Amino acid sequence: MTRTILFVCEHGAFRSRIAAAYFNAARPLGWRALSAGRDPQITVSARLRPLLADTAAAEYLETEAPRRAEDVTADRVIALDCTHGGAAQWTTTAGSDEALRDELATRVKVLARSLTKN
């Protein structure tokens, strides 16, 4: 059985995509990640592909239209810089896109390692 972790951000087009891609690149056995938005945009951010190019996460980047968080059933939910009923909250501190990418990559790797122990 595969368990799902859902990363949610306001529009499902940037932060949650980065986190899900890095999680899937390092995911522990039996886990996968999806991304979603509280109020989804029509398309993903154009900044994503260049930002993740040449990283371990690039091949795991979700490129389809953002989905609504309410439409996803998940075992764990993490809300990035927003709130979502019952979700764990991560507040990012990075100022640039690159710093945000690196911050999320680090936090997601720690999360993946903790799930390996469970």
C-alpha positions in Angstrom: 0.0 0.0 0.0 1.3 3.4 -1.0 0.7 6.3 1.4 0.3 9.9 0.2 1.6 13.1 1.6 0.0 16.2 0.2 1.8 19.5 0.0 -0.6 22.4 -0.2 0.1 26.1 -1.0 -2.3 28.9 -1.8 -2.4 28.3 -5.6 -0.8 24.9 -6.0 1.5 26.3 -8.7 4.9 26.8 -7.1 5.8 26.0 -3.4 3.8 22.8 -3.2 5.2 21.6 -6.6 8.7 22.1 -5.4 8.1 20.3 -2.1 6.3 17.4 -3.8 9.1 17.0 -6.5 11.8 16.9 -3.9 9.9 14.5 -1.7 9.3 12.1 -4.6 13.0 12.3 -5.5 13.9 11.1 -2.0 10.7 9.3 -1.0 10.9 6.4 1.3 9.5 3.1 0.3 5.7 3.1 0.4 5.2 6.9 0.1 4.5 9.4 -2.6 3.8 13.1 -2.7 1.2 15.2 -4.5 0.7 18.9 -4.7 -2.4 21.0 -4.6 -3.7 24.5 -4.0 -6.3 26.0 -1.7 -7.4 28.3 -4.6 -5.7 26.7 -7.6 -4.3 28.7 -10.5 -5.1 27.6 -14.0 -1.5 26.6 -14.8 1.8 26.0 -13.0 4.3 28.8 -12.5 6.6 29.4 -15.5 9.4 29.8 -13.0 9.3 26.1 -11.9 11.1 24.3 -14.8 14.1 26.6 -14.9 14.3 26.6 -11.1 14.4 22.8 -10.8 16.4 22.1 -14.0 19.5 20.1 -13.3 18.3 19.0 -9.8 17.3 15.6 -8.5 13.7 16.9 -8.4 13.4 17.9 -12.0 12.0 14.6 -13.3 9.4 14.5 -10.5 7.9 17.9 -11.2 4.1 17.7 -11.6 3.3 19.7 -14.8 -0.5 19.2 -15.1 -2.9 21.9 -14.0 -3.0 22.5 -10.2 -5.6 20.4 -8.3 -7.8 21.5 -5.5 -6.6 20.4 -2.1 -10.1 19.3 -1.1 -10.1 16.8 -4.0 -7.1 14.8 -2.7 -7.2 12.1 -0.1 -3.9 12.0 1.8 -2.4 10.3 4.8 -0.5 13.5 5.8 -1.0 17.1 4.7 1.5 19.9 4.9 0.4 23.5 4.2 3.2 25.7 2.9 2.8 29.4 3.8 -1.0 29.0 4.2 -3.5 27.2 6.4 -5.5 24.2 5.5 -7.8 22.5 8.0 -5.8 20.1 10.1 -2.6 20.3 8.1 0.8 20.7 9.6 2.1 24.2 8.7 5.5 25.0 7.3 6.4 28.7 7.0 9.2 29.4 4.7 11.7 32.1 5.3 13.6 32.3 2.0 13.6 35.5 0.0 14.6 34.3 -3.5 13.3 31.4 -5.6 16.6 29.6 -5.3 16.7 30.0 -1.6 13.1 28.8 -1.3 13.9 25.8 -3.5 16.9 24.9 -1.3 15.0 25.5 2.0 12.1 23.2 0.8 14.6 20.6 -0.5 16.3 20.4 2.9 13.0 20.3 4.9 11.6 17.6 2.6 14.7 15.4 2.9 14.4 15.6 6.7 10.7 14.6 6.4 11.5 11.7 4.1 14.1 10.4 6.5 11.7 10.6 9.4 9.1 8.6 7.5 11.7 5.9 6.8 11.9 5.3 10.5 8.1 4.8 10.9 
